Each structure stands twice: as structure tokens, then as C-alpha cells.
Amino acid sequence: MLIGIAIGAYGLTQALLQIPFGMLSDKIGRKRVITIGLLLFAAGSVIAAMAHSIEMVIVGRLLQGSGAIAAAIMALTADLTRDEQRTKAMASIGISIGLSFSVALATGPILEHWVGLSGIFWATALLAIAGIGILHLWVPTPKRLMMHTDLGPVPKQFGKVFGNKQIMRLVLSIMLLHLLLTTSFFALPHALQDVAGLDKSQHAMAYMPVLLLAFFTMVPFIIIAEKKRKMKPVFIGAIAVIGLAELGWAFFAHSLTAILICLWLFFSAFNILEASLPSMMSKLSPLENKGTAMGVYSSAQFVGAFIGGAMGGTLYGIFGLEGIFVASVVLVVIWLLLVFPMQAPKHYSSKIIHLSEATMNNSTDFIQQLTAIYGVKEAVMVPEEQVAYVKYSPDEINMEELEAFASRH
């Protein structure tokens, strides 16, 4: 159980501090908060590297997680990019996170074989320090800080987010996805070594080709979901495939071939969900609550990692490997029951319109005229930012009309 908590502890402090650190970056600066976060992560890595007990490893992991800088990085990205390029920039960050996870999963066993577990923690400390160097040497400093309503949380909106069933289904989905990820990867190294007979030093050679194959498997399903407007069927199907992978691990953990086939299924589905869930959140969240919804979503992701680690360790101690995978199958069934009634998200895009002082003084007329444009589904004005956020249907709207309207204001 303590090993499971050590694995998941990082997620607990990440979940607790993600939103506060994001809000703090609005006050004292993005780079300052990101630097503090990376220093905390490095300090936690050093403590874990020097630990002689599992309790000190847990302390180190908790301190690592207290460097909760994802929201501040997103806000810095928004400060440094034009509105029309923001989506691409955010997507690039998401892709880099996904690739880094795959690389870490494949190289971790090799590093552990060469330098031991403490060596991995020393390496993460050095990477955090390198991150600080990159931040201050290569990343531009924004000329001014801005509150980004579409990215950052607004405390008074939390009640509206938690009361929105559509949003909460997606929040629970990202929590369960990362819970199952952490739980499964508590168990899989044991299954590969103790049951299937694959030495730890060879785990990387097993992971890497499967992860690459899973990445390529994901692509056509994302295209089908977005281009063919089949988001809900692909979403439900991916959850079912995760359940199938967990079922395979539960009953065929003695077979290396079966483990790797199920690993391919799991990561193909995981990649699909990891890519499509933020898109669904964006489509289903009302404009005025979007930033708050994304903050809750991000925190839920780390809550899932914490629960998954603790749950994996506890189940392993009581029921063994099979118990972990059977419990995961049960969770997938519950997950499917929760999300099956959800509405299929409609295909919307969003736009930010920068407003003049004259328009700000006639906000009611502006919003009425804007929402009267055919294809505009929702619009909200944010006086503090001097912008309006617009959600529209790209299949219905005349973009030239919207652009012309925006240029007049």
C-alpha cells in the first residue's frame, strides 16, 4: 500500500495546488511561479533520491507534486501567442506531454537497470533544473499579464461547474482514466517480471514498439471522431477497449504475448481518450465557465493518479495482481454506465474578439448583434480583459460576416 501511495502521492499535491498556483501566476508572474514549481519538484526529487525508507520517498513525491505548474504554463502560452494560434500551441503542449510519457515509460526500466531507483530521481532533479534554464534563456517574457477566462478558474463559478452533469461526466472520465493508468502500471511490471518471466532490463524493449504502434493506431480514430462527427461512439468505444485490456490482463497475465496485445489495446484507447477529452470539455463547457471547468478537469486528472496508486498497492497486498485487474474491469463498467447517457457534443469552434472602449460602453447592443449572426451559438463579454468570447458552428456560420463584425468593434 505504501508503495502505491508513493507512486500516487505526486497526484495529490498536484490536484490540491494546480488551481491556486495558476491564480498566483496572475498576480506575481508566470515565470516566477513556474520557477518556484520546478525548484519544488527538484527538491522533492533530491529527497526521494536520498531516501532510506518508503516514508521519505512519499515525502519526496508529495514535494515533487507541489510544483503544480501546468495551469501557469498554459497561461504563459496564452500570453505569448496570438488568439488564432492559441489552440495549436495548446495542442503542441498536449502532444509533448503524451510523447514524454511514452519515452519515460520506455527509458525508465533502462535507467533503473543502469543507475538504480535513486538515479532516476537524481535525473528528474537535473531535468527540472534544465527546465528552469530553458524557461529563462529561451522562453520570451510576456509584456503584460492577462487573466484568461477561457483558461483560468473563477472561484464563484465552481458551483455551476459541479452542477453541470455533462461537464462532471467528463471530469469523472479523466479521473478514472488516470486512476486506471496508475493502477495498471503499478501491476504491469510485476506481471511482466514475476508472471510472464521478462527481466526488468528487457521491459523497455517490450514497451517501446507497443507504444509506437498504439500512437499510430490512435490517429484514424481521432480523425473519425472530429471530422466525421463521431465523438461519442469513439469515446464510448475507447472506454470499452480499456475494459477489454484489463480483462485480458486479469486472465492471461501468464502470457507475454497476451500482456503486450492488451498493452497495445490499452494505450491505443488511452491516447484516444487523452486527446479527445479536452476537446469534448471545450465543446460542452459554457463559455462563461470554460476556464473553471478546465481547472476542475485538470485537478481531477491528478486526483485519479493519487487514488490509482493507493488503490493499486492496497489491492495488490490483499488480492494480488488478478485482484487489481478485476477491480479495474469493474471500474470500467461503472464508467460506461456513467457516460452512456451523455449528449453527443456538437461541433463548435471559438473565437476571441478584442473590443474598443466604445463597444465596451454598449455591451448589451453588441452582444445582441453578435448572437443574431446566424451560426453564433453563445457569446460572453469579459470587461476586465476587454474581449468577447464567441462559440460558433463552423458548418453554419459565414466567417466573412463574423470577421467583418469583429473588425467594426
C-alpha positions in Angstrom: 0.0 0.0 0.0 2.8 2.4 0.9 4.5 1.8 -2.5 1.2 2.6 -4.2 0.9 5.8 -2.1 4.5 6.7 -3.1 3.5 6.3 -6.8 0.3 8.3 -6.5 1.4 10.9 -3.9 2.6 13.2 -6.6 -1.0 13.5 -7.9 -2.4 14.5 -4.5 -0.4 17.7 -4.2 -0.7 18.4 -7.9 -4.5 18.3 -7.5 -4.5 20.5 -4.4 -2.2 23.2 -5.8 -2.9 23.3 -9.5 -5.6 25.9 -9.3 -4.0 28.1 -6.6 -0.7 28.2 -8.5 -2.5 29.2 -11.7 -4.3 32.0 -9.9 -1.0 33.0 -8.1 0.7 33.4 -11.6 -1.9 36.0 -12.4 -0.6 38.1 -9.5 3.2 37.6 -9.3 4.0 36.4 -12.9 4.1 33.2 -14.9 7.8 32.7 -14.9 8.2 33.3 -11.2 5.5 30.6 -10.4 6.9 28.1 -12.9 10.4 28.6 -11.5 9.2 28.0 -7.9 7.3 24.9 -9.1 10.4 23.4 -10.8 12.5 24.1 -7.7 9.9 22.4 -5.6 9.9 19.4 -8.0 13.7 19.3 -7.9 13.8 19.4 -4.1 11.3 16.6 -3.9 13.4 14.6 -6.4 16.5 15.0 -4.2 14.7 13.9 -1.1 13.3 10.8 -2.8 16.8 10.1 -4.3 18.4 10.2 -0.8 15.6 8.4 1.0 16.3 5.2 3.0 12.6 4.5 3.8 9.4 4.3 1.8 8.0 7.1 4.1 10.7 9.5 2.9 10.1 8.5 -0.7 6.4 9.5 -0.1 7.6 12.9 1.3 9.7 13.4 -1.7 6.9 12.5 -4.1 4.5 14.9 -2.3 7.0 17.7 -2.6 7.6 16.9 -6.3 3.8 17.2 -6.9 3.7 20.6 -5.1 5.4 22.0 -8.2 2.0 22.3 -9.8 2.7 24.5 -12.8 0.5 23.1 -15.6 -2.0 26.0 -15.3 0.7 28.6 -15.2 2.4 27.1 -18.3 -0.9 27.2 -20.2 -1.5 30.9 -19.1 2.1 31.8 -20.2 1.4 30.1 -23.5 -1.8 32.2 -23.9 0.2 35.4 -23.0 2.7 34.7 -25.7 0.5 33.6 -28.6 -2.0 35.3 -30.8 -5.6 34.2 -30.3 -5.8 32.4 -33.6 -2.7 30.4 -32.8 -3.6 29.5 -29.2 -5.3 26.2 -30.0 -2.3 25.0 -32.0 0.1 25.9 -29.2 -2.0 24.1 -26.5 -2.3 21.1 -28.8 1.5 21.1 -29.2 1.9 21.1 -25.4 -0.5 18.2 -25.1 1.4 16.2 -27.7 4.7 16.8 -26.0 3.2 15.6 -22.7 1.9 12.4 -24.3 5.3 11.7 -26.1 7.3 12.4 -22.9 5.1 9.9 -21.0 5.8 7.2 -23.7 9.5 8.0 -23.7 9.7 7.9 -19.9 7.8 4.6 -19.7 10.3 3.0 -22.2 13.5 4.5 -20.8 12.6 4.2 -17.1 13.5 0.5 -16.9 16.8 1.1 -18.7 17.8 3.9 -16.3 16.8 1.8 -13.3 19.0 -1.0 -14.5 21.9 1.3 -15.0 21.7 3.8 -12.1 19.0 2.3 -9.8 15.9 4.0 -8.5 17.8 6.8 -6.7 19.5 7.6 -10.0 16.1 8.1 -11.7 15.2 10.7 -9.0 18.6 12.4 -9.4 17.9 12.5 -13.2 14.5 14.1 -12.7 16.1 16.8 -10.4 18.6 17.6 -13.1 15.8 17.8 -15.7 13.8 20.2 -13.5 16.9 22.5 -13.2 17.4 22.3 -17.0 13.7 23.3 -17.4 14.4 26.5 -15.4 17.3 27.3 -17.7 15.1 26.8 -20.8 12.4 28.9 -19.2 14.7 31.9 -18.6 17.0 31.6 -21.6 14.7 30.6 -24.4 11.1 31.4 -23.5 10.1 35.1 -24.0 8.7 37.1 -21.1 5.2 38.4 -21.9 4.9 42.2 -21.9 1.8 42.1 -19.6 -0.1 39.5 -17.6 -3.7 38.8 -18.6 -6.5 37.0 -16.9 -7.7 34.3 -19.4 -11.3 33.5 -18.6 -11.2 30.6 -21.1 -8.2 29.0 -19.3 -8.2 30.0 -15.6 -10.8 29.3 -12.9 -13.1 31.9 -11.4 -13.9 30.9 -7.8 -17.6 31.9 -7.9 -18.2 29.6 -10.8 -17.3 26.3 -9.1 -20.9 25.7 -8.1 -22.1 26.0 -11.7 -19.4 23.6 -12.9 -20.1 20.9 -10.3 -23.8 21.2 -11.0 -23.4 20.6 -14.8 -23.9 16.9 -15.4 -22.3 17.0 -18.9 -19.1 18.5 -17.6 -18.9 16.3 -14.5 -19.2 13.2 -16.6 -16.0 14.3 -18.4 -14.3 15.3 -15.2 -15.0 11.8 -13.8 -13.8 10.3 -17.0 -10.4 12.0 -16.8 -10.1 11.0 -13.1 -11.0 7.3 -13.9 -8.7 7.3 -16.9 -5.6 8.3 -14.8 -6.7 6.1 -11.9 -6.7 3.1 -14.2 -3.4 4.2 -15.8 -1.7 4.4 -12.4 -3.2 1.2 -11.1 -2.4 -0.7 -14.2 1.2 0.4 -14.3 1.6 -0.5 -10.6 0.7 -4.1 -11.6 2.2 -4.5 -15.1 5.9 -4.5 -14.2 5.1 -7.3 -11.7 3.1 -9.2 -14.3 5.9 -8.9 -16.9 8.6 -10.0 -14.5 7.0 -12.3 -11.9 4.4 -14.0 -14.1 5.5 -13.7 -17.7 9.2 -14.1 -16.8 10.5 -11.0 -18.6 13.5 -9.5 -16.8 13.2 -5.8 -15.8 16.1 -4.8 -18.0 14.1 -6.0 -21.0 10.8 -4.1 -20.2 11.8 -1.1 -22.3 12.2 -3.3 -25.4 8.7 -4.6 -24.8 7.1 -1.2 -24.2 8.6 0.9 -27.0 7.3 -0.8 -30.1 3.9 -1.3 -28.5 3.7 2.4 -27.5 4.7 3.5 -31.0 2.1 1.2 -32.6 -0.6 2.5 -30.2 0.2 6.1 -31.2 -0.3 5.3 -34.9 -3.5 3.3 -34.1 -5.0 6.4 -32.3 -4.7 8.7 -35.3 -7.5 7.4 -37.6 -10.0 7.2 -34.7 -9.3 10.9 -33.7 -9.9 11.9 -37.4 -13.2 9.9 -37.4 -14.2 11.5 -34.1 -13.5 15.1 -35.2 -14.1 15.1 -39.0 -16.9 12.6 -39.2 -18.6 13.9 -36.0 -18.5 10.5 -34.3 -17.1 11.8 -31.0 -19.4 9.9 -28.7 -19.2 6.5 -30.4 -15.4 6.7 -30.4 -15.3 7.9 -26.8 -17.6 5.0 -25.6 -15.6 2.5 -27.7 -12.3 3.6 -26.3 -13.6 3.1 -22.7 -14.8 -0.4 -23.7 -11.4 -1.3 -25.2 -9.7 -0.3 -21.9 -12.1 -2.7 -20.1 -11.2 -5.4 -22.6 -7.4 -4.8 -22.0 -7.9 -5.0 -18.2 -9.9 -8.2 -18.7 -7.1 -9.7 -20.8 -4.6 -8.9 -18.1 -6.8 -10.4 -15.4 -7.0 -13.8 -17.2 -3.9 -14.1 -19.4 -1.1 -12.4 -17.3 1.0 -15.6 -17.6 1.4 -15.0 -21.4 3.8 -12.3 -22.6 2.1 -12.1 -25.9 -1.3 -11.5 -24.3 0.1 -8.9 -22.0 1.6 -7.0 -24.9 -1.5 -7.2 -27.1 -3.6 -5.9 -24.1 -0.9 -3.1 -23.6 -1.4 -2.1 -27.2 -5.2 -2.0 -26.8 -4.9 -0.1 -23.5 -2.6 2.6 -24.9 -4.4 3.0 -28.2 -7.6 3.7 -26.2 -5.8 5.8 -23.6 -4.3 8.0 -26.3 -7.7 8.4 -28.0 -9.3 9.5 -24.7 -6.4 11.7 -23.6 -6.7 13.6 -26.9 -10.5 13.7 -27.2 -11.5 14.5 -23.6 -10.1 18.1 -23.6 -11.8 18.7 -27.0 -15.1 17.4 -25.6 -14.7 19.6 -22.5 -14.2 22.6 -24.7 -17.3 21.8 -26.8 -19.6 21.1 -23.8 -18.5 23.8 -21.4 -20.5 27.1 -21.4 -18.2 30.0 -22.4 -18.5 31.7 -19.1 -17.5 28.6 -17.1 -14.9 27.2 -19.5 -11.7 28.2 -17.6 -13.2 27.0 -14.3 -14.3 23.7 -15.9 -10.8 23.1 -17.3 -9.3 23.8 -13.8 -11.5 21.2 -12.2 -10.8 18.8 -15.0 -7.0 19.2 -14.6 -7.2 18.7 -10.8 -9.4 15.6 -11.3 -6.7 14.1 -13.5 -4.2 14.2 -10.6 -6.8 13.0 -8.1 -7.2 9.9 -10.2 -3.4 9.3 -10.2 -3.3 9.5 -6.4 -6.3 7.2 -5.9 -4.9 4.8 -8.5 -1.6 4.5 -6.8 -3.0 3.9 -3.4 -5.7 1.5 -4.7 -3.2 -0.5 -6.7 -0.9 -1.0 -3.8 -3.8 -1.9 -1.4 -5.4 -4.4 -3.9 -2.0 -6.0 -4.7 -1.4 -6.6 -1.0 -4.8 -8.2 -0.4 -5.8 -9.9 -3.7 -2.6 -9.9 -5.8 -2.3 -9.0 -9.5 -5.5 -10.6 -10.6 -7.4 -8.5 -8.0 -6.1 -5.3 -9.4 -7.2 -6.1 -12.9 -10.6 -7.4 -11.9 -11.3 -4.3 -9.9 -10.2 -2.2 -12.9 -12.8 -4.1 -15.1 -15.5 -3.3 -12.5 -14.5 0.4 -12.6 -14.7 0.4 -16.4 -18.2 -1.0 -16.3 -19.2 1.7 -13.8 -17.6 4.3 -16.0 -19.6 3.2 -19.1 -22.8 3.3 -17.1 -22.0 6.9 -16.1 -21.1 8.3 -19.5 -23.6 6.3 -21.7 -26.5 8.8 -21.2 -24.3 11.9 -22.1 -25.2 14.0 -25.0 -23.1 13.8 -28.1 -21.0 17.0 -28.2 -21.8 19.3 -31.2 -19.0 20.5 -33.3 -18.3 24.1 -32.3 -15.3 26.4 -32.7 -14.5 29.5 -30.7 -13.1 33.0 -31.4 -11.9 35.9 -29.3 -12.9 39.4 -30.3 -10.8 42.3 -28.9 -13.1 45.3 -28.2 -12.8 49.1 -28.3 -13.9 51.4 -25.5 -16.9 52.5 -27.5 -18.1 48.9 -27.8 -17.5 48.2 -24.1 -19.8 51.1 -23.3 -22.6 49.5 -25.4 -22.2 45.9 -24.3 -25.9 45.0 -24.5 -26.3 46.1 -28.1 -23.0 44.4 -29.0 -24.0 41.0 -27.6 -27.5 41.2 -29.2 -26.0 41.9 -32.6 -23.3 39.3 -32.2 -25.7 36.5 -31.2 -28.0 37.5 -34.0 -25.4 36.4 -36.6 -26.5 33.0 -38.0 -24.2 30.3 -36.6 -23.2 32.0 -33.4 -24.4 29.8 -30.5 -23.0 31.7 -27.5 -21.2 34.9 -26.7 -19.9 36.4 -23.4 -18.1 39.7 -22.8 -15.3 40.0 -20.3 -14.8 43.7 -19.4 -11.6 43.0 -17.4 -9.9 41.6 -20.5 -11.7 43.9 -22.9 -12.6 40.9 -25.1 -15.7 38.9 -26.1 -15.6 35.1 -26.4 -17.7 33.6 -29.1 -18.7 30.0 -29.7 -20.0 29.2 -33.2 -20.8 26.4 -35.6 -18.3 26.3 -38.4 -20.8 24.4 -40.5 -23.4 27.1 -40.3 -21.6 30.5 -40.0 -20.4 32.8 -42.6 -16.9 33.6 -41.4 -16.6 36.7 -43.5 -19.7 38.1 -41.8 -18.2 37.3 -38.3 -14.8 38.8 -39.2 -16.4 41.9 -40.6 -18.5 42.3 -37.5 -15.4 41.8 -35.3 -13.4 44.4 -37.2 -16.1 47.1 -36.7 -15.8 46.7 -32.9 
